[in-house]
Amino acid sequence: MLNNNLRLVQRAVFSIAALAFSASASAQWSLDLDNSQLSFVTVKAEHIAEVHSFSRLEGQIDAAGNARISIDLSSVETGIAIRNERMQSMLFETGLYPQAAVSAAINTDALSAIAVGEEMALDAQLTLALHGAETVISAPLRVTRQADGVRVSTLSPLIITAESVGLVAGVESLREIAGLPSISRAVPVTFSVKFVAD
């Protein structure tokens, strides 16, 4: 009898938790900048790799599962001030294209099935809008349910090519002004972003 009662209590607790998360999943979620990172790696002179990032991101997931992250390209951080300025003006041309955007459709039913502390793998199709061009990227992601939100991270780096987003001329301009023999046109990108319910 005691075991039956315990099972009933466990089922009730699980049901309440599932309902609570389903309700929150149907609301809008916003990106938590303090707990989100987006980084990319460049390779110059064939063997010199450097890690860069963006410090200003905004994002939402709406009730229909439409996810969008906006990247302020003027917030690029390379660790060297003059290189930040050159990337802004010569590569991204932030005067014309101040932002990049990543969008995707998220299955909210699948999200609502994840218990706190659990995670699932998700093969997503991300649309990257950058420098007046758009490209679709197949992205293996990990989605982790946390007590106060959802974290979405890349399972492996995403490779973005300069050709796919109209940045070939910018890469060449950077190479020339820096006097480098080469700068790779394929860039690995990783991110780990957290969304919290509004």
N, C-alpha and C positions, 0 to 999 in steps of 0.2 A: 504493500500500500504506500509506504514511504517512497519507494522508488518511482511508483506511478505519479505521485504528487510532485516529486522532483522533476520528472520528465515534463509534466504539465507546466511547471514554473519555467523551465528552460525554454520550452516552446513559446511561452508567452513573452519572455524576455527577447528571444530572437525575433519574434513577430513584431514587437514594438520597435526594436532597433531597425528592422528592415523597413517598416513603415516610415520611421523618422528619416531614414536616409532617402527613401523614395521621394518623400516630400521635399527634402532639401535638394535632391537631384533635379527636381522640376523647376526650381528657382534659378535665378541667374547667379553665376559664379564669377568672381573677379580675381585677376592675377595679384598675388602677394609679392610685390617687388623685392621686399627685404629677404625673401626666401626663394628667390628665383635667379637663375644664371643662364646666360647664353654665351658660348665661347666658340672661337674658330682658330685654326692653326694655319699660318702661312709658312712656306718654305722658300728661302731665297738662296742664291748662289749654290744650288743643288742640294746642300746638306744642312743648312742652318734653319731650324724650325723655331717658330716663335708663337706664343699663345696670346690671343687678344680677346676682348670681350666688349659687350655693350652694357652700360650702367643704367639705361632708362628703357624699360619695357612696360607696356600696358596690355591687358588682355581680358577677355570675357568668354564664358560659355553660356549661351542663352538656354531657355527652357526647351528649345527644339534640338539642342545638341550641336548648334553651330558654334565652333570655337574659332577665335581670332586673337592673334598676338601682334601688336604693333611695336616696331623697333625704331627708336629715335637714332638715326644714323649719325647724328652729331655727337652722340654719347660714346662713340667708339673709343676704347681705351687700349693702347698698345704699350704703355709704359714709357713712351717718349713723346713729348709735347709736339715737336715739329712733325713727327710721323702721324700723330692724330690729325693735325691740320691738313697734311697732304692727303690722307685717306678721305677726309671729309670733302675737300675741294676737288681733288684730282680723280679719285676712284669713285666715290659715291655721288659726287656732285650734289651736295646737300642743299644748295641753293635752288636746284630744280627738283630734286627728289629727296625731301627731308626724312621720309620714313620708308621702311620696308614692312611688309605684312605677311604673316603666315596664317593660313586658314585651313580648317578641316571640319568634317562632320563626325561627331562623336555619338556613339550608341549609348544613350542615357539609360536604357534598360540594362545593358551590360554593366554600366557603372553602379546602378542601384543594387546589383546582385553581389557587390564586393563588400565584405564585412570590414570593419575597422581593423587595421593591421595586416590585411590581406592585399595581394596584388595580382594583376593579370597582365599577360602580354597582349599587345594590340598591334596589328598591322594596319597602319593608317596611310592614307593618301593626303599629303600636305601640298597645298598650293602656295608657292612663294612668289610674291609680287615685289620686284626690286628693280630700280633704275628703269622703269617703264616697260619691263618685260615680266612675263609670268612663266613659271615652270612647275611641273608636278613632280613630287619626290615621294617614292615609296619609303616609309619610315617605320622600322620596328621600334615600338615604344613599350615602356613599362608604366602601368598605371597603379598607383598605390593609394589605398584609402587610409587617410589619417583621421584622427579624432576631430580635427577642426578643418578638414578640407581634403583635397585630392592632389597628389603629386604626379606629374607626367614627365618622364625622362626618356632620353634616347637609350636604346639597348646597345647600339653601336653608332659610330660617327656617321653623319649624313654627308655625302660628297656633293658639293656644289661647284659647278664649273663656271668660269668667267663667261664662256660662250653662251651658256643657257640663260644668263641674266644681263647680257649687254655690258659686261665690264672688261672686255678685252683691251679696249683702248686705254681705259684707266689703269689697268695693270701695267701696260707698256709705258705709260707716262711715269708711273712710280718707279719702274725699273730704270728708266733713263735718268731721271733726276737724282736717283740714289747711286748711279754708276754701277749697277749690278749686272752680272752676266745673265741672270735669270731670276724670275719669280714664278712659282708654280701657278698655273691657272686652275688647278683643282684644289679645293679647300675643304678639309674635314670640319664639320660643325657638330657641336653637341649642346644639349640643353637639359636643364632640370627645372621645371616651373611648377609652382604651387598655386592652386586656385582655392579660394575660400568663398563660402556662401555669403551673398549680400544680405 
